[in-house]
């Protein structure tokens, strides 16, 4: 790509130009900065403990993109050569070849290796990538970039490409409008960037995912690069001494090192700390000719920068597939192999796909048309993966019905209404309290509690009771419990306790994953029970943990067992079971509930015996009891309710 930027035209020791002398000059050090950014991202995704803030490399990319794209538009607008058609054609020729290649390869590999849940999610990601809205799709899927399960999505990393593409769509027209007032360009861009930054900093904590994925809260990073190039072009005659340039470049490099090594996924991001890598990138781009720039301009570094785009695209799917194969933790040697393969595929993509298409002899219109057609074809592919819930027809008929994505179950949980996700307690719906009938069973817990709701609801009409549901993702029913990833847990539990005092249910059912530290349970469970009793609740039942399954869960285990043996997973089995942990936790809860004087229902006893835990139930064992490591399916929930209802709500004489 031809890059607008300042050039090192003077000898060592002389004054360096602060701005571009010739806007058409190519700066290899910017490709070197790209190499630094992409390397940081790769290390973070491969070995996050080595570079906990490596994800900030994406923020460096944003600054570079804003700088380069605005420089191109500003230069061409100034000399009268700017054309929207030409601009967008060049963007398509630059972005589409590698993107289509990687997404197509990812789908083909996924056809053979991905379970249905991940394939269903991949379908949404493919649609998002083709429509330039992957960041919005991930937000709608309630997938946080730092969530533990996010690394199972092979195209998660395309969120950043979505933001850049949205910038490319909107910014040219906006800049052309701003350019009508040449002397005010920098002021207007600075105002827009400041507005975006303020919006980012004032976004409430409950909207952290929106702040991460939204172009409105990320735009200031791109506009920082835009402002820099406009400001430099307006001050081309300004000079900066070599000592000043070296100091500023050193501060910029220090900022990147602080961001990469000093920050982590636990840091609020984007936020005030994001200014560190953004200002660091600005400092390195604004200067030139220092020892740091000569290091960035070395051929080996520039090579990585030139292939940084396909390298960024390739690395994440390969690492994701490796982690999926090894149930989440791939050996370091395998991850290193994936990184090496990423570099090779990136070079091959750049050399034999991107460059021939970008600079080929075929008419531009034909090349652009073919790329647009290929991108359009990706949409129905993604829709098919989503609408069929993961393309289960890929699997043998014997196990096809057991390939569950989870959406067929979670549709019964009243997500976002009675199972809060990243929402405050005020988002509970009025219908979560039930229909006003008595006796009333109230479920208080996390998503495991939400999984119990369909089973209890199934018998409500027959047995003449009502069911209330107040559940929140990853929030156990423990007064005082806090979790950084779920900032509303404490306030939600406080709110539910108040609602329980108002509703006065006949039975309060505490149901959760119960994977919390024993010290937390011993501290928080007694005060929870005490508060419920103080509110007049006499019947409290704690539901123990259900059978747990290793890896991606029971549905995936059915697939792996079939691939290994050619047979369907037995109805009772310990294959990839977490029963040892479940038995230990079962014993702990028997002790705690006995001390507190509340009822305990061992879900393990319902599903497991010495021969194994139930993996399949129903006619001929045709229904799975769980779809993932522990959430019960609707049939599993009904089975549990049938077996325990007389203990939860004894029949009247």
CORJO-V169577 format. One record per residue. RES is the residue in one small letter. D_LAST is the distance of its C-alpha to the last C-alpha in whole Angstrom. Layout:
((RES,D_LAST) (RES,D_LAST))
This chain:
((x,82) (x,85) (x,84) (x,85) (x,86) (x,89) (x,91) (x,93) (x,96) (x,98) (x,99) (x,98) (x,98) (x,99) (x,97) (x,94) (x,93) (x,90) (x,89) (x,90) (x,94) (x,93) (x,90) (x,90) (x,91) (x,88) (x,87) (x,85) (x,84) (x,81) (x,80) (x,80) (x,78) (x,76) (x,76) (x,75) (x,72) (x,71) (x,71) (x,69) (x,66) (x,66) (x,66) (x,63) (x,61) (x,63) (x,62) (x,61) (x,61) (x,65) (x,65) (x,62) (x,64) (x,65) (x,63) (x,66) (x,68) (x,67) (x,68) (x,71) (x,71) (x,70) (x,73) (x,75) (x,74) (x,75) (x,78) (x,79) (x,78) (x,79) (x,83) (x,83) (x,82) (x,84) (x,87) (x,87) (x,87) (x,90) (x,92) (x,91) (x,89) (x,86) (x,84) (x,80) (x,80) (x,82) (x,80) (x,77) (x,78) (x,79) (x,76) (x,74) (x,77) (x,76) (x,72) (x,71) (x,73) (x,71) (x,68) (x,68) (x,69) (x,66) (x,63) (x,64) (x,65) (x,61) (x,60) (x,61) (x,60) (x,57) (x,56) (x,57) (x,55) (x,52) (x,49) (x,47) (x,46) (x,49) (x,51) (x,49) (x,50) (x,53) (x,54) (x,53) (x,56) (x,58) (x,58) (x,58) (x,61) (x,63) (x,62) (x,63) (x,60) (x,58) (x,58) (x,55) (x,53) (x,53) (x,51) (x,49) (x,48) (x,47) (x,49) (x,51) (x,54) (x,53) (x,50) (x,49) (x,48) (x,51) (x,54) (x,52) (x,53) (x,57) (x,58) (x,57) (x,60) (x,61) (x,60) (x,63) (x,65) (x,63) (x,64) (x,68) (x,68) (x,66) (x,69) (x,72) (x,71) (x,71) (x,73) (x,76) (x,76) (x,75) (x,78) (x,81) (x,80) (x,80) (x,83) (x,85) (x,85) (x,87) (x,87) (x,84) (x,82) (x,81) (x,80) (x,78) (x,76) (x,76) (x,74) (x,72) (x,71) (x,70) (x,68) (x,66) (x,66) (x,65) (x,62) (x,61) (x,61) (x,59) (x,56) (x,53) (x,52) (x,49) (x,51) (x,53) (x,52) (x,54) (x,57) (x,57) (x,57) (x,59) (x,63) (x,63) (x,62) (x,64) (x,67) (x,69) (x,69) (x,71) (x,73) (x,74) (x,76) (x,77) (x,78) (x,80) (x,82) (x,83) (x,84) (x,86) (x,88) (x,89) (x,91) (x,92) (x,95) (x,94) (x,94) (x,92) (x,94) (x,93) (x,92) (x,90) (x,88) (x,88) (x,86) (x,84) (x,83) (x,82) (x,80) (x,78) (x,78) (x,76) (x,74) (x,73) (x,72) (x,70) (x,68) (x,68) (x,67) (x,66) (x,63) (x,60) (x,57) (x,55) (x,58) (x,57) (x,59) (x,61) (x,62) (x,65) (x,65) (x,66) (x,69) (x,70) (x,71) (x,72) (x,74) (x,75) (x,76) (x,78) (x,80) (x,81) (x,81) (x,84) (x,86) (x,88) (x,91) (x,89) (x,89) (x,85) (x,86) (x,88) (x,85) (x,83) (x,86) (x,86) (x,86) (x,83) (x,81) (x,82) (x,81) (x,78) (x,78) (x,79) (x,76) (x,74) (x,72) (x,71) (x,71) (x,68) (x,66) (x,67) (x,65) (x,62) (x,61) (x,62) (x,61) (x,57) (x,58) (x,59) (x,56) (x,53) (x,55) (x,54) (x,51) (x,52) (x,55) (x,58) (x,61) (x,64) (x,66) (x,64) (x,64) (x,67) (x,68) (x,66) (x,68) (x,71) (x,70) (x,70) (x,73) (x,75) (x,72) (x,73) (x,77) (x,77) (x,75) (x,77) (x,80) (x,80) (x,77) (x,77) (x,81) (x,82) (x,80) (x,81) (x,85) (x,85) (x,88) (x,86) (x,85) (x,83) (x,81) (x,81) (x,79) (x,77) (x,76) (x,75) (x,73) (x,71) (x,70) (x,69) (x,67) (x,65) (x,65) (x,62) (x,60) (x,59) (x,58) (x,56) (x,54) (x,54) (x,52) (x,50) (x,49) (x,48) (x,46) (x,49) (x,50) (x,48) (x,51) (x,53) (x,51) (x,50) (x,48) (x,46) (x,45) (x,45) (x,42) (x,41) (x,43) (x,41) (x,43) (x,40) (x,40) (x,38) (x,35) (x,36) (x,36) (x,32) (x,33) (x,34) (x,37) (x,39) (x,36) (x,33) (x,35) (x,38) (x,41) (x,44) (x,43) (x,42) (x,39) (x,40) (x,40) (x,36) (x,35) (x,33) (x,30) (x,30) (x,27) (x,25) (x,25) (x,23) (x,20) (x,17) (x,15) (x,18) (x,19) (x,23) (x,25) (x,28) (x,31) (x,34) (x,34) (x,32) (x,29) (x,30) (x,30) (x,26) (x,26) (x,26) (x,24) (x,21) (x,22) (x,22) (x,18) (x,18) (x,18) (x,16) (x,13) (x,14) (x,16) (x,19) (x,22) (x,25) (x,27) (x,30) (x,32) (x,36) (x,38) (x,39) (x,37) (x,35) (x,32) (x,34) (x,36) (x,40) (x,40) (x,43) (x,45) (x,48) (x,47) (x,44) (x,46) (x,43) (x,40) (x,40) (x,40) (x,38) (x,35) (x,36) (x,36) (x,32) (x,31) (x,33) (x,30) (x,27) (x,28) (x,29) (x,25) (x,23) (x,21) (x,17) (x,18) (x,22) (x,23) (x,26) (x,28) (x,32) (x,34) (x,35) (x,38) (x,39) (x,41) (x,40) (x,41) (x,40) (x,37) (x,37) (x,39) (x,37) (x,33) (x,33) (x,34) (x,32) (x,29) (x,31) (x,31) (x,28) (x,27) (x,29) (x,28) (x,25) (x,23) (x,20) (x,19) (x,22) (x,21) (x,25) (x,25) (x,28) (x,31) (x,31) (x,33) (x,37) (x,40) (x,43) (x,46) (x,45) (x,42) (x,40) (x,42) (x,45) (x,44) (x,44) (x,47) (x,49) (x,47) (x,49) (x,52) (x,52) (x,51) (x,51) (x,47) (x,44) (x,42) (x,40) (x,36) (x,36) (x,39) (x,40) (x,43) (x,44) (x,40) (x,40) (x,37) (x,39) (x,39) (x,35) (x,35) (x,37) (x,35) (x,31) (x,33) (x,34) (x,30) (x,29) (x,31) (x,31) (x,27) (x,27) (x,30) (x,28) (x,25) (x,23) (x,21) (x,23) (x,22) (x,25) (x,26) (x,29) (x,27) (x,25) (x,28) (x,31) (x,32) (x,35) (x,36) (x,36) (x,34) (x,32) (x,35) (x,34) (x,31) (x,30) (x,32) (x,35) (x,35) (x,36) (x,34) (x,35) (x,32) (x,35) (x,38) (x,40) (x,39) (x,36) (x,34) (x,31) (x,32) (x,30) (x,29) (x,29) (x,26) (x,24) (x,24) (x,23) (x,20) (x,19) (x,19) (x,18) (x,15) (x,12) (x,14) (x,15) (x,12) (x,9) (x,6) (x,4) (x,0))
